[in-house]
Amino acid sequence: MSVGSAQTPPDVRSGDIDAIYTVVDDTRRNLLITQSYCELSHRMRALVGPDGTWCTFSTWSSRTIGYFIRGDLDPLTEYRLQRMPRWLRPVARPPTRLFNRIVSRSRHRAGPRLLARGNREIFAEIAREFARFVDTFEDPARRTPAAWTSYRTNIVAAPATDLFPAAPVELMRDGFAAYFDAILEPDAKRRAELVLRGNILLADYEQRRVDPIVRAALSLFPSRLLNDDPDDPELLTIRDKKPWALQDTGRIRTWIDETYGRFVTRWRMAIVLPAGEPLPTHSELIRVGVGLPKPVKGAGLYGAQLADLSLAPAAAAFDQHDRAHGDYRAAGARSWRHLADRMNCIVNVFRARQDRALLYEIEPLTPEELSVAFARPERS
């Protein structure tokens, strides 16, 4: 795999995904995953049109995860620093950066390692399927019902584990079916709705599979999950038969985790999308604990193509998870620990932002980050 651009996205092959999966260093692997999502996103755009796909949003999600893996100042913290008086910013920045890194390295680096594990497992399964999808259907001659039927039967789920449980594989199959229909759809509005349906179904599948990882990462004591061997290439292993962070019983335990999860959701979490360059100071911050940003006067919550959903399958996929009903303030999550809360936020972000050209026009990694990602191959 080579470094790509919006004009000439290189092919991301299954072999690339296998190689990235085995990279031990969390930071370098996250950068490679982010860049691979970007390249797959551009290849999907050539197939389904200008609306962002699941890979497009995963590019920016993976980049955001990278801030926490590295212990860097994330855009939400950067935004808060920028709101301080100009004279105070240079004073506040160093201790804030130090605090971020101390928190990141505490508890055996459990939180960042959990995020890195989820980032890796989802990439290995779903990005692999995207690579196979674009390889199969970039050739117009292969876009036939028979070819799709054959392709669909070969969409299979990755093996389930305690941290990465099974989810209905039909969600993934139906998601890619929506993308395939979008390739053949000449009408722009219907195509956008099909892309939205595909995005929602894949997000539903993804979030079910990473649910234990998300819940554990938003536990106050996630290190109870970890194998303490720092040289363990598996990153994380379940070391207790029933890890504390995955137990749902006990009023005190539940209250502690729920309180902590709501606090982090409200004050520390944001979906970060590009709004210009440089990214740390020119990002759209969708505060997941608050809802979507208020639309500008005269504009709707959703773009013109998705203001109303005329395709029943797209509307059904959205309505299954939406609890906002058009209210931007209700399009968030009270606690990111809960699947239903996450999906309410995610489906509204998809519908409100998948038509944004900046999702493609801004490169997710800086030249310096790319040099780290592609510095040298690792040997196992």
Residue, then its C-alpha position, 0 to 999 in steps of 0.5 A: m500500500s502506498v500513500g494516497s491522495a484524493q485524486t489517485p487513491p491507491d488500492v488497499r488489498s487484503g494483504d495490506i489489512d493483514a499486515i496492518y493488523t499485525v503491527v504491534d505499535d498502537t500509534r503506528r497501526n492507528l495511523l495506517i488504519t486511518q490512511s487505509y480508511c481514507e483510501l477505501s473511502h475515495r474508492m467507494r466515492a467513485l462507485v456510489g457518488p459524493d455521499g460519504t460511506w461508512c469508510t469515510f466516517s471511520t476515517w475521521s473516527s479513527r483519527t480521533i481515536g488516535y489522539f487518545i491512543r497517543g495522549d495528544l491534545d484532542p480537538l475538543t481540548e484544543y477548542r477549550l484552550q482557544r476560548m481562553p484569553r490569549w495571554l493564558r493559552p501558552v500558560a495552560r497548554p503545557p500542563t494540559r498536555l501533561f495531564n492528558r498524557i498522565v491520564s492516558r498512561s494511567r491504569h496500565r494504559a487500559g483506556p487507550r489500549l482498549l480503543a486501539r483493540g477496537n480500532r484494530e478488530i473492526f478494521a480487520e473485519i469491515a475494511r477487509e470487506f470494503a476492499r473486496f467490494v471495491d475490487t469486485f465491483e469497480d469493473p462495470a462488467r461485474r455489476t450483475p445480479a448474479a455477481w452480487t448474489s455470489y458475492r453476498t454469500n461470501i460475506v462472513a463474520a470474523p470469529a467471536t471473542d469475549l471482547f468482540p462478540a458476534a453480531p447478525v451478519e445479515l446487517m453487514r450483508d444488507g449494508f453492502a447490498a445497499y451500496f451495491d444498489a447505490i452503484l446502479e441507481p441513477d437518481a441522486k436522491r435515491r442513491a444518497e438514501l441507499v448510501l445512508r441505509g448502508n452506513i446505518l446497517l454497517a454501524d449497527y453491526e460494528q457497534r454491536r461487535v465493539d460493545p464490550i470494548v466501549r463499555a469497558a473503556l468507559s469503565l472507571f477500572p478498565s485495567r481489570l481486563l488486561n493481561d499485564d505483559p507489556d510485550d503481549p502482541e495480542l494487546l489485550t486478553i481476558r484475564d478473569k473468567k468474568p472481568w469486573a468491567l464487563q459485569d452488569t450486576g451490582r448496584i454500586r458497580t453499575w452506578i459508578d460506571e454509569t456515572y462515569g460514562r455519562f460524565v465522559t460522554r457529556w464533557r469529554m467526547a466529540i465526533v470530530l469532522p474536518a472543517g478546514e486546515p489545520l485540523p486541530t483548530h479547524s474541526e467541527l466538534i459534534r459534542v455527543g453528549v449535547g446533540l448536533p450543532k444548531p442548524v444555521k437560520g433557514a437551514g434544515l437539520y439534514g441536507a437537501q437529499l436526505a431532508d425526507l426519506s422516500l425509500a422505505p428501507a432507508a427510512a426503516a433503518f433510520d427510524q429503528h435507531d432515531r430518537a431525535h425526531g428532527d430535534y438537533r438537541a436530542a440527536g446525541a447520547r446520554s451515555w456512550r456506554h449504551l448501544a441505543d444511545r450511540m446509534n441514535c447519535i450515529v444515525n443522525v450524524f450520518r444523515a446530517r453530514q454524509d453530503r459534506a464535501l470536506l469529508y473527502e477534501i481534507e487529508p486526515l493525516t499530516p506529512e509528519e504522521l504519514s512518515v511515522a505510519f510508513a517509516r518501516p515495516e515491522r517484523s514479527 
